[in-house]
Amino acid sequence: MRVIGVPEMMIILIGLVVVFSIVMMLPWFFIYKKAGFHPAMGCLMFFPLINVIMTFVLAFIEWPIERELRNLRVPPVQT
């Protein structure tokens, strides 16, 4: 039985980091898409400080569904 050396462990570690990164980025892709942004902006969540700023932007912007609901509301009839 061969003992796993440092190069093999590095390959395994890099593979795990890539898989973990994709799994963590996938929900952000869908969140940005629903918010009306380009889904690739989910990559911004890996950068410190930018991820905090973008979280606040997502929290306070008007999402497309809110805009659609506002446009569908019928004003009350005035008599």
TORLODREN-689874 format. One record per residue: residue number from 0; residue in three letters; chain; x, y negated, z of N, C-alpha, C, CB in turn. Coordinates in pm, 1 decimal. Glycine has a CB too. Layout:
# TORLODREN-689874
   drenmar   marpa   pamar       n.xx       n.yy       n.zz      ca.xx      ca.yy      ca.zz       c.xx       c.yy       c.zz      cb.xx      cb.yy      cb.zz
       NUM     Ala       A          X          Y          Z          X          Y          Z          X          Y          Z          X          Y          Z
...
This chain:
# TORLODREN-689874
   drenmar   marpa   pamar       n.xx       n.yy       n.zz      ca.xx      ca.yy      ca.zz       c.xx       c.yy       c.zz      cb.xx      cb.yy      cb.zz
         0     Met       A       84.5      116.7        0.0        0.0        0.0        0.0       89.9     -124.1        0.0      -96.6        0.8      122.3
         1     Arg       A       57.2     -216.9      -88.4      138.1     -337.7     -104.0       81.8     -448.7      -16.6      142.9     -382.3     -252.1
         2     Val       A      170.8     -523.5       45.3      130.0     -636.3      127.3      108.4     -757.6       36.4      236.2     -666.7      237.7
         3     Ile       A        0.9     -832.2       61.5      -28.3     -951.2      -19.3       68.4    -1061.3       21.1     -176.9     -997.9       -1.1
         4     Gly       A      134.5    -1119.3      -77.8      231.2    -1224.8      -52.5      168.9    -1362.9      -64.2      347.3    -1212.6     -148.1
         5     Val       A      255.1    -1462.3      -52.6      209.9    -1601.4      -57.6      148.7    -1638.4     -192.9      326.0    -1694.3      -27.1
         6     Pro       A      208.9    -1603.1     -307.2      146.1    -1641.9     -434.9        5.1    -1584.2     -453.2      233.7    -1596.8     -550.5
         7     Glu       A      -12.6    -1460.4     -412.4     -144.9    -1400.0     -424.3     -245.6    -1468.6     -332.3     -137.9    -1250.8     -392.6
         8     Met       A     -200.6    -1502.3     -211.8     -289.4    -1570.7     -117.2     -326.2    -1709.6     -168.3     -223.0    -1581.2       21.3
         9     Met       A     -232.6    -1777.7     -233.9     -261.3    -1909.8     -288.9     -365.7    -1900.3     -401.0     -131.9    -1975.4     -341.5
        10     Ile       A     -354.2    -1799.4     -484.6     -451.9    -1779.7     -592.1     -589.9    -1753.6     -532.9     -409.6    -1662.5     -684.1
        11     Ile       A     -596.7    -1670.6     -430.8     -724.2    -1641.7     -364.9     -779.5    -1768.0     -300.3     -707.3    -1530.3     -259.3
        12     Leu       A     -694.3    -1844.7     -233.2     -737.6    -1966.9     -166.4     -788.3    -2070.4     -266.5     -623.2    -2025.4      -84.4
        13     Ile       A     -717.9    -2088.6     -376.3     -761.3    -2183.1     -479.0     -894.8    -2139.1     -538.2     -654.8    -2195.7     -590.1
        14     Gly       A     -911.0    -2010.3     -561.1    -1038.8    -1959.5     -612.0    -1153.1    -1985.7     -515.2    -1028.7    -1810.4     -639.7
        15     Leu       A    -1129.1    -1965.9     -386.7    -1232.4    -1992.8     -286.8    -1267.0    -2141.2     -280.4    -1187.0    -1944.1     -149.6
        16     Val       A    -1166.8    -2227.2     -291.9    -1192.4    -2371.3     -290.0    -1275.5    -2412.5     -410.6    -1060.3    -2449.8     -287.2
        17     Val       A    -1245.2    -2357.8     -527.1    -1321.1    -2390.6     -647.4    -1466.4    -2344.1     -633.6    -1255.6    -2326.4     -771.6
        18     Val       A    -1486.9    -2223.3     -586.6    -1623.4    -2170.6     -569.1    -1699.0    -2253.6     -465.5    -1619.8    -2021.1     -525.9
        19     Phe       A    -1634.0    -2285.0     -354.4    -1697.4    -2365.7     -250.2    -1732.4    -2505.0     -302.8    -1605.1    -2376.9     -127.5
        20     Ser       A    -1643.7    -2564.0     -381.0    -1669.0    -2697.0     -436.7    -1789.4    -2696.6     -530.2    -1545.7    -2747.4     -511.3
        21     Ile       A    -1799.4    -2595.3     -612.7    -1913.5    -2585.4     -704.9    -2042.9    -2566.7     -627.5    -1893.9    -2468.8     -804.0
        22     Val       A    -2039.7    -2482.5     -525.3    -2159.6    -2459.0     -445.3    -2202.0    -2586.7     -372.8    -2135.4    -2345.7     -344.1
        23     Met       A    -2106.7    -2665.6     -324.8    -2139.3    -2788.6     -253.8    -2182.5    -2901.0     -348.6    -2020.0    -2833.7     -171.7
        24     Met       A    -2135.1    -2899.6     -471.8    -2166.3    -3005.2     -567.0    -2301.6    -2982.2     -634.7    -2056.5    -3014.9     -671.8
        25     Leu       A    -2344.2    -2860.9     -648.8    -2467.1    -2828.7     -720.5    -2590.7    -2901.7     -666.0    -2490.4    -2680.3     -715.4
        26     Pro       A    -2614.8    -2903.4     -534.1    -2731.7    -2977.7     -486.4    -2724.1    -3127.3     -516.6    -2747.6    -2957.4     -337.8
        27     Trp       A    -2603.1    -3183.2     -511.9    -2588.9    -3326.1     -541.6    -2620.9    -3355.5     -687.0    -2447.6    -3373.7     -508.8
        28     Phe       A    -2588.5    -3262.5     -777.0    -2625.2    -3280.9     -917.7    -2775.9    -3297.6     -931.2    -2576.9    -3161.7    -1002.9
        29     Phe       A    -2852.0    -3212.4     -864.0    -2997.6    -3218.2     -874.0    -3053.7    -3342.6     -805.0    -3059.5    -3092.4     -813.2
        30     Ile       A    -2993.4    -3383.0     -693.9    -3039.7    -3503.1     -624.2    -3019.4    -3625.9     -712.2    -2965.6    -3520.4     -489.8
        31     Tyr       A    -2901.9    -3637.9     -772.0    -2875.7    -3753.0     -858.2    -2966.4    -3751.2     -981.5    -2728.1    -3754.9     -901.0
        32     Lys       A    -2993.0    -3634.7    -1034.9    -3081.6    -3624.1    -1150.8    -3222.3    -3671.2    -1115.8    -3085.5    -3479.4    -1202.6
        33     Lys       A    -3273.2    -3629.9     -999.5    -3407.2    -3670.9     -957.6    -3412.9    -3818.2     -922.6    -3452.6    -3588.6     -839.0
        34     Ala       A    -3299.6    -3874.7     -882.9    -3295.0    -4016.5     -847.7    -3282.6    -4105.3     -970.2    -3179.8    -4043.2     -753.6
        35     Gly       A    -3265.1    -4046.4    -1087.3    -3257.0    -4124.0    -1209.1    -3115.2    -4156.2    -1252.9    -3332.0    -4249.3    -1191.9
        36     Phe       A    -3016.9    -4100.0    -1185.3    -2877.9    -4119.1    -1223.8    -2831.7    -4002.7    -1310.2    -2788.3    -4133.2    -1099.5
        37     His       A    -2713.3    -4016.5    -1367.7    -2653.7    -3905.8    -1442.1    -2611.7    -3799.4    -1341.0    -2531.2    -3953.8    -1529.1
        38     Pro       A    -2643.1    -3671.9    -1366.0    -2610.8    -3567.2    -1269.1    -2462.0    -3556.5    -1235.6    -2658.4    -3435.8    -1320.9
        39     Ala       A    -2374.6    -3594.6    -1328.1    -2231.2    -3584.2    -1301.7    -2184.1    -3678.2    -1191.2    -2153.9    -3612.4    -1427.9
        40     Met       A    -2270.6    -3771.9    -1150.8    -2233.4    -3859.1    -1040.7    -2224.7    -3783.0     -909.0    -2332.6    -3972.9    -1028.5
        41     Gly       A    -2269.9    -3658.1     -909.4    -2254.8    -3574.3     -791.0    -2109.2    -3551.6     -755.5    -2323.3    -3441.6     -812.1
        42     Cys       A    -2021.4    -3567.4     -853.0    -1877.4    -3554.2     -826.4    -1827.4    -3663.7     -733.5    -1798.5    -3557.6     -957.2
        43     Leu       A    -1898.7    -3775.4     -725.7    -1857.2    -3883.7     -637.9    -1862.0    -3844.1     -491.2    -1944.0    -4004.6     -660.7
        44     Met       A    -1937.4    -3741.8     -460.1    -1951.5    -3702.4     -320.7    -1824.5    -3638.9     -263.8    -2066.7    -3606.6     -306.6
        45     Phe       A    -1724.9    -3615.0     -345.9    -1598.3    -3561.1     -297.8    -1501.4    -3670.4     -254.2    -1534.4    -3476.5     -405.0
        46     Phe       A    -1533.5    -3797.0     -282.4    -1442.4    -3905.9     -251.2    -1485.8    -3975.8     -122.5    -1436.1    -4006.2     -367.8
        47     Pro       A    -1395.3    -3984.8      -26.2    -1430.4    -4052.3       99.9    -1469.5    -4197.5       74.5    -1312.5    -4046.1      199.5
        48     Leu       A    -1554.0    -4248.7      153.4    -1611.0    -4382.1      149.9    -1709.9    -4399.0       34.8    -1500.9    -4484.9      138.8
        49     Ile       A    -1678.0    -4349.9      -83.7    -1773.9    -4357.2     -194.2    -1895.4    -4270.8     -162.3    -1708.4    -4311.9     -327.7
        50     Asn       A    -1872.0    -4154.6      -99.0    -1985.6    -4068.6      -66.3    -2077.7    -4133.9       36.9    -1936.3    -3933.7      -14.2
        51     Val       A    -2022.2    -4211.2      128.8    -2106.1    -4281.2      226.6    -2186.3    -4390.7      157.7    -2019.8    -4341.1      340.1
        52     Ile       A    -2120.8    -4466.6       70.7    -2188.7    -4574.4       -1.6    -2300.5    -4517.6      -88.6    -2088.1    -4653.6      -88.4
        53     Met       A    -2271.9    -4411.1     -162.8    -2372.2    -4354.4     -252.2    -2488.1    -4290.4     -175.1    -2307.7    -4251.3     -343.7
        54     Thr       A    -2463.0    -4241.3      -54.7    -2572.2    -4189.0       26.6    -2669.4    -4301.4       62.3    -2517.6    -4121.8      154.7
        55     Phe       A    -2616.6    -4418.7       96.8    -2702.7    -4532.4      125.5    -2775.0    -4580.9       -0.6    -2620.7    -4646.2      186.4
        56     Val       A    -2706.3    -4579.7     -114.3    -2769.7    -4619.2     -239.9    -2887.4    -4526.4     -269.1    -2667.4    -4616.5     -356.9
        57     Leu       A    -2866.9    -4396.1     -254.7    -2975.1    -4300.7     -280.8    -3090.5    -4317.9     -182.8    -2922.4    -4158.0     -273.6
        58     Ala       A    -3058.4    -4358.8      -60.8    -3163.7    -4374.1       39.4    -3251.5    -4495.5       14.1    -3102.8    -4383.9      176.8
        59     Phe       A    -3195.0    -4601.3      -45.2    -3268.5    -4726.2      -53.6    -3311.9    -4767.8     -193.8    -3186.7    -4832.6        3.7
        60     Ile       A    -3271.9    -4695.1     -298.5    -3319.0    -4732.4     -432.3    -3461.1    -4681.0     -452.8    -3224.4    -4676.1     -542.1
        61     Glu       A    -3525.1    -4733.7     -556.0    -3657.4    -4684.3     -592.8    -3639.4    -4565.7     -687.2    -3744.1    -4797.1     -659.3
        62     Trp       A    -3686.5    -4450.0     -645.5    -3673.9    -4329.9     -726.1    -3779.5    -4331.9     -835.6    -3687.4    -4202.9     -638.9
        63     Pro       A    -3757.3    -4259.2     -944.4    -3854.8    -4258.6    -1055.0    -3995.7    -4217.3    -1012.8    -3807.2    -4165.8    -1163.7
        64     Ile       A    -4008.2    -4125.3     -919.5    -4141.1    -4081.6     -877.3    -4213.8    -4194.1     -804.3    -4131.0    -3957.3     -787.3
        65     Glu       A    -4139.5    -4275.0     -728.6    -4201.8    -4389.6     -661.7    -4247.8    -4493.5     -762.7    -4104.4    -4453.1     -561.9
        66     Arg       A    -4167.8    -4516.9     -863.9    -4203.8    -4611.6     -969.9    -4328.6    -4563.6    -1043.3    -4086.5    -4629.6    -1069.4
        67     Glu       A    -4333.6    -4433.1    -1070.6    -4448.8    -4376.8    -1141.1    -4575.2    -4387.9    -1056.5    -4422.6    -4230.1    -1178.1
        68     Leu       A    -4563.7    -4359.6     -928.0    -4680.8    -4371.6     -840.6    -4728.8    -4515.6     -831.2    -4648.6    -4318.6     -701.1
        69     Arg       A    -4635.6    -4609.8     -824.1    -4673.2    -4750.8     -818.1    -4747.1    -4792.3     -945.5    -4548.6    -4839.1     -797.3
        70     Asn       A    -4701.2    -4742.9    -1059.7    -4765.6    -4777.5    -1186.5    -4901.6    -4710.5    -1203.8    -4675.8    -4739.4    -1301.7
        71     Leu       A    -4922.3    -4597.2    -1138.9    -5049.6    -4526.6    -1152.2    -5158.0    -4576.9    -1057.6    -5028.2    -4380.8    -1129.0
        72     Arg       A    -5116.9    -4647.2     -954.1    -5215.1    -4696.7     -858.5    -5307.1    -4798.1     -926.4    -5145.1    -4760.1     -735.9
        73     Val       A    -5431.9    -4782.1     -900.0    -5531.6    -4872.8     -957.1    -5559.0    -4982.0     -855.5    -5663.6    -4797.2     -995.5
        74     Pro       A    -5550.7    -5109.4     -896.7    -5581.7    -5216.0     -800.1    -5727.0    -5210.1     -757.4    -5550.5    -5353.9     -859.5
        75     Pro       A    -5756.1    -5251.1     -635.8    -5896.3    -5246.4     -589.3    -5984.8    -5341.2     -670.3    -5904.6    -5282.6     -439.2
        76     Val       A    -6107.9    -5301.2     -687.7    -6203.8    -5381.0     -763.5    -6250.9    -5495.6     -674.9    -6324.7    -5294.1     -812.5
        77     Gln       A    -6241.4    -5617.9     -725.4    -6288.0    -5733.0     -649.1    -6425.6    -5773.5     -699.5    -6188.2    -5851.4     -659.7
        78     Thr       A    -6518.1    -5784.6     -606.7    -6655.2    -5821.8     -643.7    -6692.0    -5957.8     -595.8    -6752.9    -5723.1     -590.0
